[in-house]
């Protein structure tokens, strides 16, 4: 029997990659490299497979080998740019994509990636020009039309964005991200009726695992009668999403269901007193007997709610009497203070744009007020700044969101960026000013100074200065 050749391993690796089996691809491409350590194509393919597995530094090692063997390889510079961008170095990535295009003028994929890097640097006009180049070179490039829509949306040209998403969908009807991106655009402009159905595309591709936490349970579609039934409502995404959307649980309960609400442990005690919740299940615990399951953020779509329907009069989450009493005593000296939170979770995809450096944040605040930091995990540098400005921190250990809620209720108001504390204040009906990025999350809409979701929240829309 003849031994496998370099060509065989490359072909098998390409087949594995086409089948979305990157680990198998790496194995085959490694064997190709072992057969011929001077083959640029083998290293290029291995680098692409490493990138697919999020092994960005390994990818760069392979690409450096390619460029040693073949210095004018445009594809290598394109892959290098992708890996560098994934490591958060947009400016270096731009240089790499530029080099790829200089070596290969007709390279729509490189123009697409260059546009993405410019968008990451908020150079949106340059990004728009590059994405148009990609479309000019490849008019049926669905991914490029979808990315064009994202750029238009960040330029606040929402109708143009929707048109781009529609074009992408017409070219590639299974392009999940185009449907999802369109849903965000529709929700951003307040067209909830059209936006909610498309928002279900959030569960395609990378998010399937979250959707299938309990794969054997039947999904409630909104049509099955719930009287006398038990339903598991699964929280999803961030803590703020859970706090914002738990208001809809009472609607499920009003259909006659016994509601089991699955949440993260830090939210459990607070969510126990949400209207309509009968039981709390902490994520990771065994699921009790239920008839159906449903995702929390699918509820407004299932109930056909529009923008004017989502508001709540007064508070819809409540602190236990014990926690309320405890924090009323401990917060006595801060009763007239303003709570501040200047950054969210660093793991959030948009944290770079929604969080604000502490000194820049403080520069926007009136000097005559007294402030109290509610920020968790302050760095040594941030602590030094707070001390310099004479701002206290909450020194008693936070146990969970119920503690945070009780603290917020004992303040004059809260000023924060778009993070879970904003939704917590809204749910408590505590006065709160939210400092929003120039391109806010869809739930805050565009141009409005108040929120349809939270009556106690004032929106302060910032420029690009941060």
Residue pairs with C-beta under 8 A, 6 or more apart in sequence:
4 31
5 35
6 32
6 35
6 36
6 39
6 42
9 28
9 29
9 31
9 32
9 35
9 42
10 28
10 29
10 32
10 41
10 42
10 45
12 28
13 24
13 25
13 26
13 27
13 28
13 29
13 32
13 45
13 49
14 25
14 45
16 22
16 24
16 25
16 27
16 28
17 25
17 45
17 48
17 49
17 52
22 49
22 52
22 53
23 53
25 45
25 49
25 52
26 46
26 49
26 50
26 53
29 42
29 45
29 46
29 49
30 46
32 39
32 42
32 45
32 46
33 39
33 42
33 43
33 46
35 42
36 42
38 69
39 69
40 65
40 66
40 69
40 70
40 73
40 76
43 62
43 63
43 65
43 66
43 69
44 62
44 63
44 66
44 73
44 75
44 76
44 79
46 62
47 58
47 59
47 60
47 61
47 62
47 63
47 66
47 76
47 79
47 83
48 59
48 79
50 56
50 58
50 59
50 62
51 59
51 79
51 82
51 83
51 86
54 86
56 83
56 84
56 86
56 87
57 83
57 87
59 79
59 82
59 83
60 80
60 83
60 84
63 76
63 79
63 80
63 83
66 73
66 76
67 73
67 76
67 77
67 80
70 76
72 103
73 103
74 99
74 100
74 101
74 103
74 104
74 107
74 110
75 100
75 104
77 96
77 97
77 99
77 100
77 103
77 110
78 96
78 97
78 100
78 107
78 109
78 110
78 113
80 96
81 93
81 94
81 95
81 96
81 97
81 100
81 110
81 113
81 114
81 117
82 93
82 113
84 92
84 93
84 96
85 93
85 113
85 116
85 117
85 120
90 117
90 118
90 120
90 121
91 121
93 113
93 117
94 114
94 117
94 118
94 121
97 110
97 111
97 113
97 114
97 117
98 114
100 107
100 110
101 107
101 110
101 111
101 114
104 110
106 137
107 137
108 133
108 134
108 135
108 137
108 138
108 141
108 144
109 134
111 130
111 131
111 133
111 134
111 137
111 144
112 130
112 131
112 134
112 141
112 143
112 144
112 147
114 130
115 126
115 127
115 128
115 130
115 131
115 134
115 147
115 151
116 127
116 147
118 124
118 126
118 127
118 130
119 127
119 147
119 150
119 151
119 154
122 154
122 464
124 151
124 154
124 155
127 151
128 148
128 151
128 152
128 155
131 144
131 147
131 148
131 151
132 148
134 141
134 144
135 141
135 144
135 145
135 148
138 144
140 171
141 171
142 167
142 168
142 169
142 171
142 172
142 175
142 178
143 168
143 172
143 175
145 164
145 165
145 167
145 168
145 171
145 178
146 164
146 165
146 168
146 175
146 177
146 178
146 181
148 164
149 160
149 161
149 162
149 163
149 164
149 165
149 168
149 178
149 181
149 182
149 185
150 161
150 181
151 161
152 158
152 160
152 161
152 164
153 161
153 181
153 184
153 185
153 188
153 439
154 439
156 439
156 446
158 185
158 188
158 189
158 446
159 189
161 181
161 185
162 182
162 185
162 186
165 178
165 179
165 181
165 182
165 185
166 182
168 175
168 178
169 175
169 178
169 179
169 182
172 178
176 201
176 204
176 205
177 201
177 205
179 198
179 201
179 204
180 198
180 199
180 201
180 202
180 204
182 198
183 195
183 196
183 197
183 198
183 199
183 201
183 202
184 195
184 199
184 442
185 195
185 442
186 192
186 194
186 195
186 198
187 195
187 196
187 199
187 442
187 443
188 442
188 445
188 446
189 445
189 446
190 307
190 445
192 300
192 305
192 306
192 307
192 310
193 304
193 306
196 300
196 301
196 304
196 305
197 301
199 297
199 298
199 301
200 298
200 301
202 297
203 210
203 211
203 295
210 236
211 295
213 234
213 262
213 283
214 232
214 234
214 287
214 293
217 232
217 287
217 290
217 292
217 293
218 224
218 291
218 292
218 293
219 292
219 293
219 294
220 226
220 231
220 292
220 293
220 294
220 302
221 302
222 302
222 303
224 292
225 255
225 256
226 252
226 255
226 256
226 257
226 292
227 255
227 256
227 257
228 256
229 256
229 257
229 258
229 291
229 292
230 257
230 258
230 260
230 288
230 289
230 290
230 291
230 292
231 252
231 257
231 258
231 259
231 260
231 290
231 291
231 292
231 293
231 294
232 260
232 262
232 281
232 287
232 290
232 292
232 293
232 294
233 249
233 252
233 259
233 260
233 261
233 262
233 293
233 294
233 295
233 296
233 299
234 262
234 293
234 294
234 295
234 296
235 241
235 242
235 246
235 261
235 262
235 263
235 264
235 267
235 283
235 296
236 242
236 295
236 296
236 297
237 297
238 345
238 348
238 420
239 264
239 266
239 267
239 401
239 420
240 419
240 420
240 421
240 422
240 423
240 424
241 296
241 297
241 423
242 263
242 264
242 267
242 271
242 296
243 267
243 270
243 317
243 401
243 420
243 423
243 424
243 427
244 423
244 426
244 427
244 443
244 453
245 296
245 297
245 299
245 300
246 261
246 271
246 274
246 277
246 296
246 316
246 317
246 427
247 274
247 310
247 312
247 316
247 427
248 296
248 299
248 300
248 303
248 305
249 259
249 261
249 274
249 275
249 276
249 277
249 296
249 299
250 274
250 275
250 276
251 276
251 299
251 303
252 259
252 276
252 294
252 299
253 259
253 275
253 276
253 277
253 278
254 276
258 278
258 279
259 276
259 277
259 278
259 279
260 278
260 279
260 280
260 281
260 287
260 288
260 290
261 271
261 274
261 277
261 279
261 280
261 281
262 281
262 282
262 283
262 287
263 271
263 280
263 281
263 282
263 283
264 282
264 283
265 282
265 283
265 400
266 400
266 401
267 400
267 401
268 280
268 282
268 400
269 320
269 323
269 400
269 401
269 402
270 317
270 319
270 400
270 401
270 402
270 405
271 277
271 280
271 317
272 280
273 317
273 318
273 320
274 316
274 317
275 316
279 288
281 287
281 288
294 302
300 309
300 310
307 452
308 452
310 452
310 453
311 452
311 453
311 454
311 455
312 455
313 455
314 429
315 427
315 428
315 429
316 427
317 405
317 424
317 427
317 428
319 327
319 402
319 405
319 406
319 409
319 428
320 402
323 402
323 403
323 405
323 406
324 406
324 409
326 406
327 403
327 406
327 407
327 409
327 410
328 406
328 410
330 396
331 407
331 410
331 411
334 370
334 372
334 392
334 410
334 411
335 410
335 411
335 412
336 370
336 412
337 369
337 370
337 371
337 372
337 392
337 411
337 412
338 365
338 369
338 370
338 371
338 372
338 411
338 412
338 413
338 414
338 415
339 371
339 372
339 373
339 374
339 407
339 408
339 411
339 413
339 414
339 415
339 416
339 421
340 361
340 362
340 365
340 371
340 372
340 373
340 374
340 375
340 391
340 414
340 415
340 416
341 373
341 374
341 375
341 414
341 415
341 416
341 417
341 419
341 421
342 355
342 356
342 357
342 358
342 361
342 375
342 416
342 417
343 351
343 355
343 356
343 358
343 375
343 417
343 419
344 351
344 354
344 355
344 417
344 418
344 419
344 420
345 351
345 419
348 354
350 437
350 441
353 437
353 439
354 417
354 418
354 419
354 436
354 437
354 441
355 417
356 417
356 435
356 466
357 466
358 382
358 385
358 386
359 385
360 465
360 466
361 417
361 435
362 385
362 389
362 391
364 435
365 371
365 415
371 389
371 391
371 392
372 391
372 392
372 393
372 394
372 411
373 386
373 391
373 392
373 393
373 394
374 394
374 404
374 407
374 408
374 414
374 416
374 421
375 382
375 393
376 398
378 386
378 393
383 393
386 392
386 393
394 407
398 404
401 420
401 424
404 421
404 424
405 424
405 428
408 414
408 421
408 424
408 425
408 428
408 430
409 428
409 430
411 430
412 431
413 430
413 431
413 432
413 433
414 421
414 422
414 425
414 430
414 431
414 432
414 433
415 432
415 433
415 435
416 422
416 425
416 432
416 433
416 434
416 435
417 434
417 435
417 436
418 434
418 435
418 436
418 437
418 440
418 441
418 444
421 432
422 432
422 434
422 454
422 457
423 454
424 430
425 431
425 432
425 454
425 456
425 457
426 432
426 451
426 453
426 454
426 455
426 456
426 457
427 454
428 456
429 455
429 456
430 456
431 456
431 458
432 454
432 456
432 457
432 458
433 457
433 458
433 459
433 460
434 444
434 451
434 457
434 458
434 459
434 460
435 460
435 462
436 444
436 459
436 460
436 461
436 462
437 462
437 466
438 461
438 462
438 463
438 464
440 446
440 461
443 451
443 453
444 451
444 459
445 451
445 452
447 461
448 459
449 458
449 459
449 461
450 457
450 458
450 459
451 457
451 459
